[in-house]
Amino acid sequence: QVQLVESGGGLVQAGGSLRLSCATSGSIVSFNAMGWYRQAPGKQRELVASITSGGHINTADSVKGRITISRDNAKNTVYLQMNSLKPEDTAVYYCNAKLYSSRWFDYWGQGTQVTVSS
């Protein structure tokens, strides 16, 4: 059973920073890709950033230049460094892991709340 545990969310003022962490129960290198998604009230869940096992990074245009994804294979952890936060970044942030084994499997963390006050 794959488990993803997020941490690091909280309340921050606009312009501030937060770093989210996602620790996996298994080896992070076994996943084809890891990513962070977010869902604001009344909106669909959207991709924030992802990183493949080969190190290719995809970042949403709305956060480019402010938010960076990275991973530490030794710690089996993926990070989301968020700088220059805006009120519109307020959402529940979810960690995601994708694994291909005959078909694609998606695993999700429980989510962590990020609230940016103006």
GUPA-278972 format. One record per residue: residue in three letters; chain; x negated, z negated, y negated of N, C-alpha, C, CB in turn. Coordinates in nm, 4 decimals, always signed. Each point is the difference from the previous one (the first is absolute). Glycine has a CB too. Layout:
N
(r ALA, A, (X, Z, Y), (X, Z, Y), (X, Z, Y), (X, Z, Y))
...
This chain:
118
(r GLN, A, (-0.0841, +0.0000, +0.1189), (+0.0841, +0.0000, -0.1189), (-0.0880, +0.0000, -0.1245), (+0.1833, -0.1220, +0.1242))
(r VAL, A, (-0.1672, +0.2252, -0.2056), (-0.0780, +0.0097, -0.1232), (+0.0633, -0.0876, -0.1071), (-0.0731, +0.2345, +0.0588))
(r GLN, A, (-0.0089, -0.3125, -0.1235), (+0.0476, -0.0822, -0.1116), (-0.0803, +0.0307, -0.1251), (+0.0709, -0.1810, +0.1593))
(r LEU, A, (-0.0002, +0.1965, -0.2692), (-0.0624, +0.0207, -0.1299), (+0.0458, -0.1138, -0.0898), (-0.0090, +0.2545, +0.0286))
(r VAL, A, (-0.0859, -0.3243, -0.0883), (+0.0329, -0.1154, -0.0827), (-0.0546, +0.0231, -0.1399), (-0.0025, -0.1542, +0.2009))
(r GLU, A, (+0.0955, +0.1653, -0.2975), (-0.0395, +0.0229, -0.1387), (-0.0158, -0.1332, -0.0728), (+0.1193, +0.2222, +0.0006))
(r SER, A, (-0.2023, -0.2200, -0.1026), (-0.0155, -0.1153, -0.0875), (-0.0498, +0.0489, -0.1348), (-0.0476, -0.1540, +0.1959))
(r GLY, A, (+0.0586, +0.0666, -0.2967), (-0.0557, +0.0319, -0.1302), (+0.1007, +0.0350, -0.1069), (-0.1936, +0.0754, +0.1209))
(r GLY, A, (+0.3206, -0.0674, -0.0861), (+0.0999, +0.0305, -0.1014), (+0.0223, -0.1178, -0.0923), (+0.1084, +0.1583, +0.1572))
(r GLY, A, (-0.0303, -0.1349, -0.2621), (+0.0296, -0.1071, -0.0923), (+0.0507, +0.0507, -0.1321), (-0.1711, -0.1345, +0.1107))
(r LEU, A, (+0.1721, +0.0459, -0.2080), (+0.0461, +0.0310, -0.1358), (-0.1214, +0.0172, -0.0898), (+0.2157, -0.1290, +0.0347))
(r VAL, A, (-0.2173, +0.2374, -0.1094), (-0.1112, +0.0275, -0.0895), (+0.0541, +0.0639, -0.1273), (-0.1595, +0.0279, +0.1953))
(r GLN, A, (+0.0913, -0.0495, -0.3049), (+0.0401, +0.0632, -0.1251), (-0.0450, +0.1454, -0.0041), (-0.0124, -0.2219, -0.1151))
(r ALA, A, (+0.0815, +0.3009, +0.0367), (-0.0387, +0.1402, -0.0169), (-0.1457, +0.0076, -0.0467), (+0.2397, +0.0641, -0.0549))
(r GLY, A, (-0.3116, +0.0293, +0.1152), (-0.1420, +0.0137, -0.0293), (-0.0892, -0.0777, +0.0943), (+0.0625, +0.0342, -0.2334))
(r GLY, A, (-0.0031, -0.1208, +0.3133), (-0.0768, -0.0821, +0.0922), (-0.0325, +0.0717, +0.1291), (+0.1068, -0.1975, -0.0989))
(r SER, A, (-0.1694, +0.1236, +0.1908), (-0.0454, +0.0563, +0.1269), (+0.0435, -0.0876, +0.1168), (-0.1960, +0.1039, -0.1168))
(r LEU, A, (+0.2111, -0.0390, +0.2299), (+0.0254, -0.0684, +0.1258), (-0.0709, +0.0774, +0.1101), (+0.2242, -0.0900, -0.0813))
(r ARG, A, (-0.2626, +0.0189, +0.1872), (-0.0529, +0.0677, +0.1177), (+0.0831, -0.0417, +0.1211), (-0.2345, +0.0083, -0.0997))
(r LEU, A, (+0.2944, +0.0896, +0.1621), (+0.0767, -0.0240, +0.1214), (-0.0898, +0.0214, +0.1213), (+0.2140, +0.0711, -0.1150))
(r SER, A, (-0.1896, -0.1511, +0.2173), (-0.0737, +0.0136, +0.1253), (+0.0981, +0.0199, +0.1146), (-0.1876, -0.1438, -0.0892))
(r CYS, A, (+0.1450, +0.2212, +0.1865), (+0.0798, +0.0214, +0.1202), (-0.0916, -0.0167, +0.1202), (+0.1598, +0.1580, -0.1205))
(r ALA, A, (-0.1382, -0.2650, +0.1938), (-0.0808, -0.0274, +0.1184), (+0.0739, +0.0479, +0.1245), (-0.1070, -0.1989, -0.1137))
(r THR, A, (+0.0352, +0.2696, +0.2010), (+0.0614, +0.0525, +0.1211), (-0.0377, -0.0850, +0.1206), (-0.0039, +0.2304, -0.0981))
(r SER, A, (+0.0931, -0.2301, +0.1974), (-0.0248, -0.0797, +0.1200), (-0.0986, +0.0692, +0.0934), (+0.2295, -0.0966, -0.0199))
(r GLY, A, (-0.2416, +0.2279, +0.0045), (-0.0931, +0.0742, +0.0832), (-0.1086, +0.0623, -0.0829), (+0.1804, +0.0439, +0.1619))
(r SER, A, (-0.2610, +0.0389, -0.0963), (-0.1083, +0.0659, -0.0713), (+0.0556, +0.1053, -0.0950), (-0.1546, -0.0418, +0.1936))
(r ILE, A, (+0.1149, +0.0323, -0.3192), (+0.0536, +0.0910, -0.1010), (-0.0406, +0.1439, +0.0270), (-0.0061, -0.1855, -0.1653))
(r VAL, A, (-0.1073, +0.2040, +0.2316), (-0.0484, +0.1358, +0.0233), (+0.0834, +0.0720, +0.1060), (-0.2303, -0.0750, -0.0636))
(r SER, A, (+0.3159, +0.0025, +0.1349), (+0.0850, +0.0625, +0.1006), (+0.1173, +0.0753, -0.0625), (-0.0656, -0.1803, +0.1590))
(r PHE, A, (+0.0942, +0.1516, -0.2856), (+0.1121, +0.0662, -0.0671), (-0.0455, +0.1306, -0.0646), (+0.1077, -0.2235, -0.0414))
(r ASN, A, (-0.0211, +0.3220, +0.0448), (-0.0318, +0.1281, -0.0620), (-0.0002, -0.0110, -0.1524), (+0.1000, +0.1177, +0.1973))
(r ALA, A, (-0.0142, -0.2056, -0.2488), (+0.0058, -0.0195, -0.1446), (+0.0611, -0.1355, -0.0306), (+0.0197, +0.2480, -0.0373))
(r MET, A, (-0.0617, -0.3022, -0.0764), (+0.0585, -0.1232, -0.0527), (+0.0474, +0.0308, -0.1419), (-0.1510, -0.1513, +0.1442))
(r GLY, A, (+0.2561, +0.0817, -0.1866), (+0.0482, +0.0278, -0.1343), (+0.0806, -0.1136, -0.0578), (+0.0014, +0.2376, +0.0577))
(r TRP, A, (+0.0245, -0.2233, -0.1848), (+0.0861, -0.0939, -0.0734), (+0.1175, +0.0775, -0.0579), (-0.1970, -0.1514, -0.0557))
(r TYR, A, (+0.3154, +0.0975, +0.0765), (+0.1224, +0.0542, -0.0568), (+0.0631, -0.1084, -0.0856), (+0.0352, +0.1575, +0.1969))
(r ARG, A, (+0.0564, -0.1169, -0.2832), (+0.0719, -0.0989, -0.0790), (+0.1461, +0.0411, -0.0151), (-0.2119, -0.0587, -0.1231))
(r GLN, A, (+0.2938, -0.0419, +0.1038), (+0.1425, +0.0243, -0.0182), (+0.0521, -0.0907, -0.1097), (+0.0258, +0.0680, +0.2413))
(r ALA, A, (+0.0190, -0.0061, -0.3488), (+0.0608, -0.0740, -0.1107), (+0.1501, -0.0099, +0.0241), (-0.1798, +0.0786, -0.1613))
(r PRO, A, (+0.2462, -0.1753, +0.0995), (+0.1445, -0.0160, +0.0195), (+0.0751, +0.1278, -0.0339), (-0.0221, -0.2431, -0.0513))
(r GLY, A, (+0.1082, +0.2864, +0.1418), (+0.0815, +0.1179, -0.0234), (-0.0723, +0.1320, +0.0171), (+0.1279, -0.1382, -0.1520))
(r LYS, A, (-0.2540, +0.1322, +0.1958), (-0.0783, +0.1230, +0.0162), (-0.0470, +0.0156, +0.1438), (-0.0736, -0.0154, -0.2388))
(r GLN, A, (+0.0347, +0.1380, +0.2721), (-0.0520, +0.0258, +0.1336), (-0.1442, -0.0487, +0.0106), (+0.1531, +0.1986, +0.0231))
(r ARG, A, (-0.1927, -0.2272, +0.0989), (-0.1385, -0.0376, +0.0242), (-0.0877, +0.1210, -0.0260), (+0.0678, -0.1743, +0.1706))
(r GLU, A, (-0.1801, +0.1521, -0.2389), (-0.0891, +0.1100, -0.0343), (-0.1444, -0.0343, +0.0340), (+0.1570, +0.0688, -0.1822))
(r LEU, A, (-0.2335, +0.0349, +0.2103), (-0.1421, -0.0174, +0.0290), (-0.0747, -0.0347, -0.1277), (+0.0155, +0.1619, +0.1921))
(r VAL, A, (-0.1016, -0.2614, -0.1829), (-0.0886, -0.0349, -0.1108), (-0.1379, +0.0624, +0.0253), (+0.1270, -0.2180, -0.0418))
(r ALA, A, (-0.1826, +0.1891, +0.1583), (-0.1296, +0.0563, +0.0364), (-0.0203, -0.0132, +0.1495), (-0.0941, -0.0563, -0.2262))
(r SER, A, (+0.0142, +0.1481, +0.2815), (-0.0302, -0.0059, +0.1422), (-0.1448, +0.0400, +0.0226), (+0.2398, +0.0510, +0.0581))
(r ILE, A, (-0.2923, -0.0925, +0.0576), (-0.1371, +0.0338, +0.0360), (-0.0029, +0.0305, +0.1489), (-0.0965, -0.1461, -0.1851))
(r THR, A, (+0.0382, +0.2591, +0.2208), (-0.0045, +0.0385, +0.1412), (-0.1216, -0.0624, +0.0674), (+0.1184, +0.2162, -0.0527))
(r SER, A, (-0.1220, -0.2027, +0.1855), (-0.1143, -0.0530, +0.0733), (-0.1284, +0.0708, -0.0398), (+0.1507, -0.0578, +0.1897))
(r GLY, A, (-0.1369, +0.1799, -0.2399), (-0.1171, +0.0730, -0.0451), (-0.0381, -0.0289, -0.1437), (+0.0608, +0.1740, +0.1598))
(r GLY, A, (+0.0175, -0.2589, -0.2256), (-0.0323, -0.0413, -0.1359), (+0.0670, +0.0814, -0.1096), (-0.2124, -0.0751, +0.0909))
(r HIS, A, (+0.2993, +0.1705, -0.0519), (+0.0695, +0.0780, -0.1031), (+0.1059, -0.0869, -0.0673), (-0.0409, +0.2146, +0.1284))
(r ILE, A, (+0.0401, -0.2138, -0.2604), (+0.0913, -0.0829, -0.0780), (+0.1017, +0.0860, -0.0727), (-0.1790, -0.1719, -0.0272))
(r ASN, A, (+0.3029, +0.1265, +0.0324), (+0.1092, +0.0639, -0.0730), (+0.0636, -0.1053, -0.0893), (+0.0421, +0.1688, +0.1867))
(r THR, A, (-0.0310, -0.1387, -0.3157), (+0.0544, -0.0960, -0.0965), (+0.1128, +0.0646, -0.0784), (-0.2229, -0.1155, -0.0176))
(r ALA, A, (+0.3321, +0.0420, -0.0002), (+0.1128, +0.0506, -0.0768), (-0.0424, +0.0264, -0.1437), (+0.1600, -0.1253, +0.1479))
(r ASP, A, (-0.1079, +0.2332, -0.2057), (-0.0367, +0.0358, -0.1369), (+0.0317, -0.1120, -0.0988), (+0.0402, +0.2394, +0.0572))
(r SER, A, (+0.0679, -0.3129, -0.0309), (+0.0448, -0.1023, -0.0934), (-0.0966, -0.1177, -0.0115), (+0.2315, +0.0676, +0.0528))
(r VAL, A, (-0.3224, -0.0808, +0.0435), (-0.0916, -0.1146, -0.0021), (-0.1471, +0.0413, -0.0043), (+0.1713, -0.1283, +0.1256))
(r LYS, A, (-0.1977, +0.2580, -0.1263), (-0.1388, +0.0458, -0.0019), (-0.0738, -0.0550, -0.1207), (+0.0677, +0.2075, +0.1208))
(r GLY, A, (-0.1901, -0.2517, -0.0963), (-0.0801, -0.0564, -0.1062), (+0.0219, -0.1486, -0.0203), (+0.0061, +0.2199, -0.1056))
(r ARG, A, (+0.0982, -0.2748, +0.1666), (+0.0291, -0.1433, -0.0141), (-0.0034, -0.0742, +0.1327), (+0.1389, +0.0552, -0.1971))
(r ILE, A, (-0.1055, +0.0135, +0.3039), (+0.0151, -0.0650, +0.1305), (-0.0883, +0.0711, +0.1013), (+0.2370, -0.0704, -0.0547))
(r THR, A, (-0.3100, -0.0105, +0.1328), (-0.0969, +0.0533, +0.0954), (+0.0190, -0.0643, +0.1371), (-0.1627, +0.0413, -0.1875))
(r ILE, A, (+0.1608, +0.0412, +0.2905), (+0.0072, -0.0493, +0.1367), (-0.1396, +0.0000, +0.0604), (+0.2365, +0.0855, +0.0246))
(r SER, A, (-0.2627, -0.1860, +0.0572), (-0.1280, -0.0056, +0.0697), (+0.0206, -0.0758, +0.1305), (-0.1311, +0.0079, -0.2187))
(r ARG, A, (+0.0305, -0.0048, +0.3034), (+0.0129, -0.0732, +0.1264), (-0.1341, -0.0585, +0.0407), (+0.1882, +0.1503, +0.0707))
(r ASP, A, (-0.1809, -0.2570, +0.0053), (-0.1181, -0.0651, +0.0558), (+0.0194, -0.0019, +0.1514), (-0.0403, -0.1446, -0.2102))
(r ASN, A, (-0.0267, +0.2358, +0.2793), (+0.0189, +0.0118, +0.1449), (-0.0420, -0.1274, +0.0728), (-0.0370, +0.2465, -0.0187))
(r ALA, A, (-0.0655, -0.3110, -0.0302), (-0.0491, -0.1212, +0.0664), (+0.1026, -0.1124, -0.0065), (-0.2340, +0.0664, -0.0568))
(r LYS, A, (+0.3146, -0.0670, -0.0501), (+0.1006, -0.1048, -0.0167), (+0.1389, +0.0471, +0.0412), (-0.1363, -0.0942, -0.1853))
(r ASN, A, (+0.1462, +0.2199, +0.2303), (+0.1307, +0.0554, +0.0375), (+0.1023, -0.0196, -0.1112), (-0.0518, -0.0455, +0.2407))
(r THR, A, (+0.0108, +0.0769, -0.3615), (+0.0827, -0.0258, -0.1175), (-0.0020, +0.1201, -0.0937), (-0.0463, -0.2462, +0.0200))
(r VAL, A, (+0.1638, +0.2757, -0.0741), (+0.0139, +0.1032, -0.1024), (+0.0383, -0.0688, -0.1311), (+0.0687, +0.1770, +0.1724))
(r TYR, A, (-0.1249, -0.1280, -0.2817), (+0.0246, -0.0611, -0.1304), (+0.0664, +0.0987, -0.0947), (-0.1971, -0.1498, +0.0341))
(r LEU, A, (+0.2696, +0.0945, -0.1298), (+0.0545, +0.0801, -0.1089), (-0.0355, -0.0725, -0.1286), (+0.1917, +0.0938, +0.1427))
(r GLN, A, (-0.2877, -0.0394, -0.2132), (-0.0416, -0.0568, -0.1284), (+0.0845, +0.0624, -0.1094), (-0.2367, -0.0386, +0.0827))
(r MET, A, (+0.3087, -0.0449, -0.1534), (+0.0921, +0.0480, -0.1027), (-0.0428, -0.0532, -0.1361), (+0.1883, +0.0107, +0.1678))
(r ASN, A, (-0.2223, +0.0789, -0.2575), (-0.0426, -0.0355, -0.1348), (+0.0965, +0.0592, -0.1023), (-0.2406, -0.0101, +0.0758))
(r SER, A, (+0.2331, -0.0399, -0.1962), (+0.0843, +0.0501, -0.1101), (+0.1461, +0.0107, +0.0439), (-0.1969, +0.1274, -0.0928))
(r LEU, A, (+0.2443, -0.2333, +0.1524), (+0.1352, +0.0023, +0.0559), (+0.1059, +0.0138, -0.1086), (-0.0804, -0.1399, +0.1897))
(r LYS, A, (+0.1873, +0.2095, -0.1533), (+0.1110, +0.0247, -0.0918), (+0.1279, -0.0599, +0.0593), (-0.1105, +0.2130, -0.0864))
(r PRO, A, (+0.2087, -0.2426, +0.0037), (+0.1273, -0.0520, +0.0530), (+0.0611, +0.0912, +0.1057), (+0.0384, -0.1104, -0.2188))
(r GLU, A, (-0.0596, +0.2401, +0.2067), (+0.0570, +0.0932, +0.0992), (-0.0718, -0.0058, +0.1342), (+0.0668, +0.1478, -0.1874))
(r ASP, A, (-0.1740, -0.2225, +0.1974), (-0.0663, -0.0222, +0.1279), (+0.0680, -0.1113, +0.0799), (-0.2151, +0.0775, -0.1022))
(r THR, A, (+0.3104, -0.1446, +0.0400), (+0.0718, -0.1074, +0.0677), (+0.0742, +0.0542, +0.1220), (+0.0242, -0.1227, -0.2186))
(r ALA, A, (-0.0509, +0.0629, +0.3345), (+0.0592, +0.0474, +0.1255), (-0.0456, -0.0917, +0.1127), (+0.0058, +0.2404, -0.0833))
(r VAL, A, (+0.0539, -0.2191, +0.1993), (-0.0528, -0.0590, +0.1218), (-0.0980, +0.1017, +0.0584), (+0.2131, -0.1385, +0.0442))
(r TYR, A, (-0.3337, +0.0936, -0.0166), (-0.1052, +0.0877, +0.0510), (-0.0152, -0.0238, +0.1508), (-0.1206, -0.0015, -0.2256))
(r TYR, A, (+0.1210, +0.1121, +0.2990), (-0.0066, -0.0055, +0.1454), (-0.1262, +0.0688, +0.0506), (+0.2507, -0.0041, +0.0113))
(r CYS, A, (-0.3132, -0.0585, +0.0841), (-0.1130, +0.0608, +0.0692), (+0.0528, +0.0830, +0.1167), (-0.1534, -0.1915, -0.0672))
(r ASN, A, (+0.0904, +0.3048, +0.0899), (+0.0429, +0.0910, +0.1068), (-0.1211, +0.0454, +0.0806), (+0.1965, +0.0772, -0.1390))
(r ALA, A, (-0.1762, -0.0663, +0.2687), (-0.1035, +0.0554, +0.0876), (+0.0616, +0.1106, +0.0833), (-0.1240, -0.2206, +0.0079))
(r LYS, A, (+0.0528, +0.3306, +0.0035), (+0.0489, +0.1134, +0.0792), (-0.0937, +0.0240, +0.1181), (+0.1053, +0.1043, -0.2057))
(r LEU, A, (-0.0455, -0.0846, +0.3201), (-0.0767, +0.0214, +0.1226), (+0.0611, +0.1163, +0.0765), (-0.0641, -0.2449, +0.0113))
(r TYR, A, (-0.0216, +0.3396, +0.0295), (+0.0494, +0.1099, +0.0813), (-0.0433, -0.0227, +0.1442), (-0.0085, +0.1593, -0.1970))
(r SER, A, (+0.1076, -0.1690, +0.2862), (-0.0237, -0.0134, +0.1434), (+0.1151, +0.0708, +0.0694), (-0.1261, -0.2224, -0.0246))
(r SER, A, (+0.1127, +0.3485, +0.0487), (+0.1058, +0.0881, +0.0506), (+0.1055, +0.0287, -0.1059), (-0.0396, -0.0904, +0.2284))
(r ARG, A, (+0.0636, -0.0059, -0.3127), (+0.0873, +0.0180, -0.1158), (-0.0475, -0.0968, -0.1066), (+0.1993, +0.0731, +0.1426))
(r TRP, A, (-0.1405, -0.0594, -0.2635), (-0.0399, -0.0883, -0.1086), (+0.0742, -0.1334, +0.0085), (-0.0481, +0.2002, -0.1440))
(r PHE, A, (-0.0275, -0.3069, +0.1208), (+0.0559, -0.1342, -0.0095), (-0.0268, -0.0525, -0.1408), (-0.0342, -0.0427, +0.2495))
(r ASP, A, (+0.1356, -0.0220, -0.3070), (-0.0118, -0.0625, -0.1315), (+0.0147, -0.1507, +0.0147), (+0.0914, +0.2070, -0.1132))
(r TYR, A, (-0.1831, -0.2799, +0.0534), (+0.0067, -0.1454, -0.0002), (+0.0040, -0.0485, -0.1441), (-0.1245, -0.0135, +0.2204))
(r TRP, A, (+0.2037, -0.0916, -0.2428), (+0.0193, -0.0510, -0.1358), (-0.0248, -0.1498, -0.0069), (+0.1658, +0.1813, -0.0423))
(r GLY, A, (-0.2188, -0.2232, -0.0716), (-0.0090, -0.1415, -0.0276), (+0.1319, -0.0499, -0.0551), (-0.2458, +0.0206, -0.0421))
(r GLN, A, (+0.2516, -0.1506, +0.0120), (+0.1241, -0.0613, -0.0462), (+0.0232, +0.0224, -0.1487), (-0.0244, -0.1706, +0.1784))
(r GLY, A, (-0.0771, +0.2133, -0.2500), (+0.0125, +0.0255, -0.1428), (-0.0456, -0.1180, -0.0835), (+0.1879, +0.1524, +0.0495))
(r THR, A, (-0.2380, -0.1214, -0.1666), (-0.0405, -0.1041, -0.0952), (+0.0493, +0.0407, -0.1387), (-0.2058, -0.0617, +0.1392))
(r GLN, A, (+0.2646, -0.0333, -0.2091), (+0.0605, +0.0290, -0.1304), (-0.1063, +0.0032, -0.1094), (+0.2143, -0.1079, +0.0754))
(r VAL, A, (-0.2084, +0.2125, -0.1557), (-0.0825, +0.0106, -0.1201), (+0.0935, +0.0120, -0.1194), (-0.1920, +0.1104, +0.1272))
(r THR, A, (+0.1782, -0.2021, -0.2199), (+0.0831, +0.0013, -0.1203), (-0.0901, +0.0046, -0.1225), (+0.1837, -0.1288, +0.1174))
(r VAL, A, (-0.1615, +0.2296, -0.2013), (-0.0795, +0.0167, -0.1212), (+0.0907, -0.0240, -0.1194), (-0.1564, +0.1659, +0.1129))
(r SER, A, (+0.1252, -0.2679, -0.1904), (+0.0808, -0.0339, -0.1166), (-0.0534, +0.0705, -0.1242), (+0.0557, -0.2225, +0.1025))
(r SER, A, (+0.0353, +0.2572, -0.1915), (-0.0396, +0.0722, -0.1227), (-0.0344, -0.0961, -0.1124), (+0.1464, +0.1903, +0.0667))
